[in-house]
Amino acid sequence: MTWQEFAQQDPELAALGQERLDRNGLVMVAKLRKNGWPRISPVEPLFHNGQLYLGMMWRSRKALDLLRDPRCSIHNAVSDRMASEGEFKVYSRALDITDPEERQNYLQA
């Protein structure tokens, strides 16, 4: 499901999620390492053209983890132990963007 499809199904929850995930310019992404252990990494979110993109360096450990197993959890960055800014979590599957035009659109956004 794309972010746009999610927003069509539940506009209020999608707006809350987008605000919280986009607030600090970083989100935490949980995924599985090759050995099965969890890895949590900060990445840069971008909402563009109805999609939630996760910016990371090509061939980084986190990118390789997601290429091998696309299951992930995305959580907004929390800046205090009481989570006074609120929390939002998404369970998802990452997709590698290979289309040159879509990559260029991402870079220009």
Buried (B, 14 or more C-beta within 10 A) or exposed (E): EEBBEBBEEEEEEBEEBBEBBBBBEBBBBBBBBEEEEEBEBEBEBBBBEEBBBBEBEEEEBBBBBBEEBEEBBBBBBBEEEEEEBEEBBBEBEBEEEEEEEBEEBBEEE
